[in-house]
Amino acid sequence: MASLKDMRNRIASTKATQKITKAMQMVAASKLRRAQAAAEIARPYAERMDRVFANIAAGMAGSDSAPKLLGGTGRNQVHLLIVATGERGLAGAFNSSIVRLARDHANRLIAEGKEVKILTVGRKGYEQLRRNYEKNIVDRVELRSVRVLGFVNAQEIGEKVTAMFERGEFDVATLFYSRFKSVISQIPTAQQLIPAAPAADSAAPQVYYEFEPDEEDILAEFLPRYIATQIFRALLENNASFYGSQMSAMDNATRNAGEMIRKQTLTYNRTRQAMITKELIEIISGAEAL
């Protein structure tokens, strides 16, 4: 049985851990408000780009002059998985849920005889995927030094992916991230980036427009920005999802620490009372013996 001193040390250690988890919960709650606002502000712009892209893509449907970013290479053999996760942990199942979705997708493609390449965005995704897919990881991007996510960060990733596509390194690119729904709900999402495909709710536009200049000229400038915008939206959604998941995880950890302190204190008091009772019995027994 542990001594009273060991029990006191254990209670003090648990209280210190509780203070840390409570502080992390408050920090995550503060950052969540800004991250959620940024994600919600970006959604209308990204959705509007989806609708514009859907109209342009509809006009180019079946055209031999469609850009490769839209029409694809005509093959479906080499797949690039862009897995966007967080740079840090202590956020519940946030990172592992994204990696699990990407892993299931990769396993399905490999079972079909496809070649899989992986580009990780975020340290945690790289650390988890390299255990089983180290040979498939072709590049990694870390954003630990970025204090505030900006479009330039997404644009750099988009240019990297586009350059890989132009060099013929893959046929299809799919982006994996977590879409923020609420503090307790984040949805792992897979979105095809290349060949560029409109969102499901924008794929069938009701109104068609005539564009000036031609759709082909517009798409040449529009598609790279469209891809970068989708990546930027994913990064913002990921950021909000991370802090929401971390806040929930730290809240649960704080509650669990409180319950553990209660049980440890109860055990300590019972042990202390038993020792006092034992010492009293020994004193009384010794007095009676005299």
C-alpha positions as CSV (number, residue, x, y, z in Angstrom):
1,M,0.0,0.0,0.0
2,A,1.3,3.5,-0.9
3,S,2.3,5.7,2.1
4,L,0.4,8.8,3.0
5,K,3.2,10.9,1.6
6,D,3.0,9.1,-1.8
7,M,-0.8,9.7,-1.8
8,R,-0.3,13.4,-1.0
9,N,2.2,13.7,-3.8
10,R,-0.2,11.9,-6.2
11,I,-3.1,14.3,-5.3
12,A,-0.8,17.3,-5.7
13,S,0.3,16.0,-9.1
14,T,-3.2,15.5,-10.3
15,K,-4.2,19.0,-9.2
16,A,-1.3,20.4,-11.1
17,T,-2.4,18.5,-14.2
18,Q,-5.9,19.8,-13.7
19,K,-4.7,23.4,-13.7
20,I,-2.8,22.8,-17.0
21,T,-5.8,21.2,-18.7
22,K,-8.1,24.0,-17.5
23,A,-5.7,26.6,-18.8
24,M,-5.4,24.8,-22.2
25,Q,-9.2,24.6,-22.3
26,M,-9.5,28.4,-21.8
27,V,-6.8,29.1,-24.4
28,A,-8.5,26.8,-26.9
29,A,-11.9,28.5,-26.3
30,S,-10.3,31.9,-26.9
31,K,-8.6,30.8,-30.1
32,L,-11.7,28.9,-31.3
33,R,-13.8,32.1,-31.5
34,R,-11.3,33.6,-34.0
35,A,-10.8,30.4,-35.9
36,Q,-14.5,29.8,-36.2
37,A,-15.1,33.3,-37.4
38,A,-12.4,33.0,-40.0
39,A,-13.8,29.7,-41.3
40,E,-17.4,31.0,-41.5
41,I,-16.3,34.2,-43.3
42,A,-14.4,32.1,-45.9
43,R,-17.3,29.8,-46.6
44,P,-19.5,32.2,-48.7
45,Y,-16.5,33.1,-50.9
46,A,-15.6,29.4,-51.5
47,E,-19.2,28.5,-52.2
48,R,-19.6,31.4,-54.6
49,M,-16.4,30.2,-56.4
50,D,-18.0,26.7,-56.6
51,R,-21.0,28.1,-58.3
52,V,-19.0,30.2,-60.8
53,F,-16.8,27.2,-61.5
54,A,-19.8,24.9,-62.0
55,N,-21.1,27.3,-64.6
56,I,-17.8,27.5,-66.5
57,A,-17.2,23.8,-66.2
58,A,-20.7,23.1,-67.6
59,G,-19.8,25.2,-70.7
60,M,-16.6,23.3,-71.2
61,A,-18.1,19.8,-70.7
62,G,-16.9,17.4,-73.3
63,S,-14.6,20.0,-74.9
64,D,-11.2,18.8,-76.1
65,S,-9.7,22.2,-75.3
66,A,-10.5,22.0,-71.6
67,P,-7.5,22.5,-69.4
68,K,-5.9,19.4,-67.9
69,L,-6.7,20.6,-64.4
70,L,-10.4,20.3,-65.4
71,G,-10.4,17.4,-67.8
72,G,-7.7,15.4,-66.1
73,T,-5.0,13.3,-67.8
74,G,-7.4,10.6,-69.0
75,R,-5.9,8.1,-66.6
76,N,-6.8,7.0,-63.1
77,Q,-3.7,5.1,-62.0
78,V,-1.7,7.4,-59.8
79,H,-3.5,9.2,-56.9
80,L,-2.1,11.9,-54.7
81,L,-3.6,12.2,-51.2
82,I,-3.2,15.6,-49.6
83,V,-3.7,14.9,-45.9
84,A,-4.2,18.1,-43.8
85,T,-4.0,17.7,-40.0
86,G,-2.9,19.7,-37.0
87,E,0.6,20.6,-35.9
88,R,-0.1,19.6,-32.3
89,G,-1.9,16.9,-30.4
90,L,-4.0,16.9,-27.2
91,A,-7.1,17.4,-29.4
92,G,-9.0,14.2,-28.9
93,A,-9.7,12.3,-32.2
94,F,-9.2,15.3,-34.5
95,N,-5.9,14.2,-36.1
96,S,-6.6,10.4,-36.0
97,S,-10.0,10.8,-37.6
98,I,-8.6,12.6,-40.7
99,V,-5.7,10.1,-40.9
100,R,-8.1,7.2,-40.6
101,L,-10.2,8.5,-43.5
102,A,-7.1,9.0,-45.7
103,R,-5.8,5.5,-44.7
104,D,-9.0,3.8,-45.6
105,H,-9.0,5.6,-49.0
106,A,-5.3,4.6,-49.6
107,N,-5.9,1.0,-48.7
108,R,-8.9,0.9,-51.1
109,L,-6.9,2.3,-53.9
110,I,-3.9,0.0,-53.3
111,A,-6.3,-3.0,-53.3
112,E,-7.5,-1.9,-56.7
113,G,-3.9,-1.8,-58.0
114,K,-3.5,1.9,-58.0
115,E,-0.4,3.8,-57.1
116,V,-0.7,6.1,-54.0
117,K,1.4,9.1,-53.2
118,I,0.9,11.2,-50.1
119,L,1.5,14.9,-49.3
120,T,1.0,15.7,-45.7
121,V,0.1,19.2,-44.4
122,G,0.7,19.2,-40.6
123,R,3.2,17.4,-38.4
124,K,0.7,15.0,-36.8
125,G,-0.5,13.6,-40.1
126,Y,3.1,12.9,-41.1
127,E,3.9,11.2,-37.8
128,Q,0.9,8.9,-38.0
129,L,1.1,8.0,-41.7
130,R,4.8,7.4,-41.9
131,R,4.4,4.3,-39.7
132,N,2.7,2.4,-42.6
133,Y,3.1,4.6,-45.6
134,E,6.6,6.1,-45.3
135,K,7.6,5.1,-48.8
136,N,4.4,6.7,-50.2
137,I,5.0,10.1,-48.7
138,V,6.5,12.3,-51.4
139,D,6.5,15.6,-49.6
140,R,5.4,17.3,-46.4
141,V,4.4,20.8,-45.4
142,E,4.6,22.1,-41.8
143,L,2.9,25.3,-40.6
144,R,4.1,25.4,-37.0
145,S,5.8,28.8,-37.6
146,V,2.6,30.3,-39.0
147,R,0.8,32.3,-36.3
148,V,-2.1,33.4,-38.5
149,L,-3.2,31.3,-41.5
150,G,-3.3,33.4,-44.7
151,F,-4.2,32.7,-48.3
152,V,-0.5,32.8,-49.2
153,N,0.0,29.6,-47.2
154,A,-2.7,27.8,-49.2
155,Q,-1.4,29.3,-52.4
156,E,2.1,27.8,-51.8
157,I,0.6,24.4,-51.3
158,G,-1.6,24.8,-54.3
159,E,1.3,25.8,-56.5
160,K,3.3,22.8,-55.2
161,V,0.4,20.4,-56.1
162,T,-0.2,22.0,-59.5
163,A,3.5,21.8,-60.4
164,M,3.5,18.1,-59.5
165,F,0.4,17.6,-61.7
166,E,2.0,19.4,-64.7
167,R,5.1,17.2,-64.3
168,G,2.8,14.2,-64.7
169,E,3.5,12.8,-61.2
170,F,-0.2,11.9,-60.5
171,D,-3.6,11.7,-62.2
172,V,-6.0,12.4,-59.4
173,A,-5.6,14.5,-56.2
174,T,-7.8,14.3,-53.2
175,L,-7.8,16.6,-50.2
176,F,-8.5,15.3,-46.7
177,Y,-9.5,17.6,-43.8
178,S,-12.0,18.1,-41.0
179,R,-15.0,20.3,-41.6
180,F,-16.1,22.3,-38.6
181,K,-19.7,21.9,-37.6
182,S,-19.7,22.7,-33.9
183,V,-17.5,22.5,-30.9
184,I,-18.4,18.8,-30.4
185,S,-18.8,17.9,-34.0
186,Q,-16.1,17.9,-36.7
187,I,-16.6,16.0,-39.9
188,P,-13.7,14.3,-41.6
189,T,-14.0,15.2,-45.3
190,A,-12.5,14.0,-48.6
191,Q,-12.6,16.5,-51.5
192,Q,-11.3,15.8,-55.0
193,L,-9.1,18.7,-56.1
194,I,-7.7,17.5,-59.5
195,P,-9.4,17.0,-61.9
196,A,-11.2,20.0,-60.4
197,A,-14.8,19.1,-59.5
198,P,-17.5,21.4,-58.3
199,A,-19.1,20.8,-54.9
200,A,-22.1,18.5,-54.9
201,D,-24.5,21.3,-54.3
202,S,-23.0,23.4,-57.2
203,A,-22.6,20.6,-59.8
204,A,-25.9,21.3,-61.6
205,P,-26.3,25.1,-62.1
206,Q,-29.8,26.3,-63.0
207,V,-28.5,29.3,-64.9
208,Y,-25.8,29.4,-67.6
209,Y,-23.8,32.5,-68.5
210,E,-21.8,33.6,-71.5
211,F,-18.3,34.6,-70.4
212,E,-15.9,37.1,-71.9
213,P,-13.2,36.1,-72.7
214,D,-13.8,32.5,-73.6
215,E,-14.2,29.8,-70.9
216,E,-10.8,28.3,-71.8
217,D,-9.0,31.6,-71.1
218,I,-10.8,32.2,-67.9
219,L,-10.2,28.6,-66.6
220,A,-6.4,29.0,-67.3
221,E,-6.3,31.7,-64.6
222,F,-9.3,30.6,-62.5
223,L,-8.4,27.0,-61.8
224,P,-5.1,27.5,-59.9
225,R,-6.8,30.1,-57.8
226,Y,-9.8,27.8,-57.3
227,I,-7.6,25.0,-56.1
228,A,-5.7,27.3,-53.7
229,T,-9.1,28.6,-52.4
230,Q,-10.3,25.1,-51.6
231,I,-7.1,24.4,-49.8
232,F,-7.3,27.6,-47.9
233,R,-10.9,26.8,-46.9
234,A,-9.8,23.4,-45.7
235,L,-7.0,24.9,-43.6
236,L,-9.4,27.3,-42.0
237,E,-11.9,24.6,-41.3
238,N,-9.1,22.4,-39.9
239,N,-8.0,25.2,-37.6
240,A,-11.5,25.7,-36.2
241,S,-12.0,22.0,-35.9
242,F,-8.7,21.6,-34.0
243,Y,-9.5,24.2,-31.4
244,G,-13.0,22.9,-31.0
245,S,-11.8,19.3,-30.5
246,Q,-9.0,20.5,-28.2
247,M,-11.4,22.5,-26.0
248,S,-13.7,19.5,-25.7
249,A,-10.8,17.2,-24.9
250,M,-9.3,19.5,-22.3
251,D,-12.8,20.0,-20.7
252,N,-13.1,16.2,-20.4
253,A,-9.6,15.9,-19.0
254,T,-10.3,18.6,-16.4
255,R,-13.5,16.8,-15.3
256,N,-11.7,13.5,-15.2
257,A,-8.9,15.0,-13.1
258,G,-11.5,16.4,-10.7
259,E,-13.1,13.0,-10.3
260,M,-9.6,11.4,-9.8
261,I,-8.8,14.0,-7.1
262,R,-12.0,13.2,-5.3
263,K,-11.3,9.5,-5.3
264,Q,-7.7,10.0,-4.3
265,T,-8.6,12.3,-1.4
266,L,-11.2,9.8,-0.2
267,T,-8.7,7.0,-0.3
268,Y,-6.1,9.2,1.5
269,N,-8.6,10.2,4.3
270,R,-9.7,6.5,4.8
271,T,-6.1,5.4,4.9
272,R,-5.1,8.1,7.3
273,Q,-8.1,7.4,9.6
274,A,-7.2,3.7,9.6
275,M,-3.6,4.4,10.6
276,I,-4.8,6.8,13.4
277,T,-7.2,4.1,14.6
278,K,-4.5,1.5,14.6
279,E,-2.1,3.7,16.5
280,L,-4.8,4.4,19.1
281,I,-5.5,0.7,19.5
282,E,-1.8,0.0,20.0
283,I,-1.5,2.8,22.6
284,I,-4.6,1.5,24.5
285,S,-3.4,-2.1,24.3
286,G,0.0,-1.1,25.7
287,A,-1.6,0.9,28.5
288,E,-3.8,-2.1,29.5
289,A,-0.8,-4.4,29.5
290,L,1.0,-2.3,32.1
